Each structure stands twice: as structure tokens, then as C-alpha cells.
Amino acid sequence: MPKVKVRDPTSGQELEIEPIKVWKLAPKPRKGVKIGLFKSPITGKYFRAKVPEDYPV
């Protein structure tokens, strides 16, 4: 999977890392967004962040 530029909430830094898993989060009547699961290389904690719509699932 390609790398994504996201803000790491555990360390507060802007990182370019590869998501572990990506899924679409969409309520029935709405379009929805793509969410990725990431692991911080600095703190080792997991966090979720929005990924671009054209990112492969």
C-alpha cells in the first residue's frame, strides 16, 4: 500500500506512513469517508486517520 501523509495525534507530528488497514465508513444516506489504521513509529500506539478518497481499499 502507498504511504499517506497524516498527523500523528500521539506525538503531534506530521508523518508519512503506510496504513495497516483501510476501510470505508459510511452511514446509509451519506457518501462516507475512508479511514486508515496506523501505528505510530515514535510512540508505538495505534491511531485512526482519514485517508484520501482515491486510496485503494
Secondary structure as UniProt FT lines:
FT   STRAND          4..7
FT   TURN            9..11
FT   STRAND          14..17
FT   STRAND          21..25
FT   TURN            28..29
FT   STRAND          33..39
FT   TURN            41..43
FT   STRAND          46..51
FT   TURN            53..54
//
